[in-house]
Amino acid sequence: MTGLGSSFPLLQELSDDLSGRDVVWRRGEMDGDPETRGGSNAIEILVRPADTRRLIESLNRLGFKEARPLASRRRARLVDYCGYDGQADRIVRVRACFRAERDDATKDGRPRAGESTHRGPVTLVSGGALIAVVGADGAGKTTAVDALERWLHPQFRVVRIHMGKPPWSWATYAIKGLLKAVSVLEKLRPRRSPPGAVAPGNALGVRYLLWQATTARDRYRAYRRARRLAARGALVLCDRFPLPELRSMDGRRGGPLPTASRSWTGGLLANRLEHYYTSIGRPDLLVVLSIRPDLARGRSGDDPEDRVRQRALEVLSIDWSAVDARVLDAERNVSEVHQELKSWVWSRL
């Protein structure tokens, strides 16, 4: 029985725990991330079937989570576990092979021919998740999502979706292109409306509703795609997720709808706008980055000061405990914020 010989404290702690439980095991071979070879974050251990229970107890005690390969059949005598090493700030992966002594392995500790270790991303047995990060301008949402993506990849299948600026559908290109063309033509050829024509203000209101309803549809489509991916085991990271609590950003704007909504066309568009946003459910994990308005203004670049202040105050005024969100103080050092973010996300996956 040999130690893991890894530079990752979590793997060394696992080695010590297995030794303390008298688990009979030895080191196998499994290639990890190319950047970590020599101190690999992916290892394989060979364990007697009789020690299965004690091994799994050790893994669970240390916060490991069971996983399975994305593109291969699960074998009865192979299990994958992933854990978060907070000191090293990395995801580590352990593959355990359960074998009888006479069927243990070849002399060099490698699996038998035809039973090579699986390389590539895995999915947690508990399933995928939709993880949303929201907050005011300058709170560091994009930086936080970047950190999560680097941290979870390549061990898991990670998909990133920007809900604030979702991909346009062909219908969106057509509708918004037409609206922009009409706006340009009106500026080039200003003229008075003939008697009995629709009031310009009402026409502009209908266009506004059409633009907003089209954006809402794209966000709803992006949300449905995120849900499908999470259902297949992916970890989906959403930047600027639309929430009903946030009425000043990434959703239907607060305040009364344009008077055009009282017309038949405007009312139909207003109803579709509401339908799309109410059809967007809650994320599985919600992280809120909180920051004071004065500090947000300094971090938000050229964004209008009034808008930055309004959004920061709105985030601070909401009772996020009612929706099971994790609120992080974004005014701290970035590394501290990201460390707490990763620890909380891992505890909830």
Summary of the structure (lengths in Angstrom):
residues: 349
radius of gyration: 26.4
end to end distance: 32.3
largest distance: 96.0
contacts: 1045
relative contact order: 0.13
helix: 44%
strand: 18%
